[in-house]
Amino acid sequence: MSSSIFSAELLPDRHLRRVVLMSGGFLGTIGFVLILMLPVHTLVLLLGSAAWLLVSAYELREIRRGFARCRRLRVTADGGILLLDSSGDWQPGRLLPGSILLRRIGWLRVTDSKGLINVELLRGNCRESHDWRRFQVIWRHIGGTP
């Protein structure tokens, strides 16, 4: 197989996306409770907790929008990323620092052509998926994230 056509196509798991959103909501709630327990003036508590809730809600909304913008990921042999958007078009992307890949699970941070950041929690098994095996090989070849 020519290395110019060597690529891996990954389908995000909707259950893992749900886990990401639920854990974000849970941690946002925990942060809110911890802020309320601080021994500071009531006005500071109100302002801090309101700011925390706004930032948490904003982050969760951005993650959800990122999920809606990406139906599939394609990783090319040179480490390039293509994102399949909701209209069915492949858009160029770029792998960002903070991405990690382990044997059966990966956390990818990518940015699309508009500069919007997407995150994906992916899982796979080299014995069951040729694309996951190719992805592992590509990851080792490019040396992980830039």
Secondary structure, DSSP 4 states (H G I P E B T S, - for coil): --TTS-EEEEPPPHHHHHHHHHHHHHHHHHHHHHHHTSSS-HHHHHHHHHHHHHHHHHHHHHHHHHHHH-SEEEEETTS-EEEE-TTS-EEEEEE-TT-EE-SSEEEEEEEETTS-EEEEEEE--TTT-HHHHHHHHHHHHHTS--
